Amino acid sequence: MYYYEDKWFKLIQGDCIERLRSIDEKSINMIFADPPYKLSNDGITCKSGKMASVNKGEWDRSEGLKDDHDFNKKWLLECGRVLTDNGTIWISGTYHIIHSIAFALMEMNYYIINEVTWNKPNAAPNMGCRCFTASQETLLWAKKSKKARHVFNYSLMKELNGGKQMRSVWDIPTTPMREKTYGGHPTQKPKELLKRCILSSTNHEDIILDPFCGSGTTGVVAVENRRKFIGIDTNTEYLELTKKRLLDAEGEITWMNYGQNPF
């Protein structure tokens, strides 16, 4: 099993449901989850101006409505166990999976704080020309109960939005090539998207978990902004990519020299 621990982050290889069971109960302040969208259906899309397959890997193939929904409930249950009572969870997805997740959250008595639309100004064109061009994803921001006292750094978000209240539609381009210096992931999210999620709902030295770590964008933004990070992924190569990005992020900031392991 791949495992790497640094002063400010841990990377763990394996099935997220199994690995989550090894994490202490109510020890995580915020979770960002980018689960499989189950959209690898042998269709086509546009990538860098060329026709390409939509397939991401076997991990992204649908097992059928019931099994996909059961999977969502299982990993959400384990996320709820490790999340603090006042912690929050962000979940991203397209229409292929996000409605199952929203229903699962309601079944489990989560309270949905916001539904955020990530609008992609530079979204890839539609190749089939038989429907509207998909140019957005949905992010659900939720907490374990309506009465939970969740973190929301309202003033900071207003400041980042030019002195105006930040709304729930975010215009953010897709991941730029400069964020793929060490390589990329087929579902890699841009740092700007994670920056808004993390800065809005956590404080310095909070612990952030990503159960579907991918190329580690959640961790990079967390470390750059003085948060601790735990990442889980099934793929060792992506964890190595994440490690390189995180070590690079560490090397650019001086506040790391605390000398004490924050975990």
Disulfide bonds with the S-S distance in Angstrom:
none
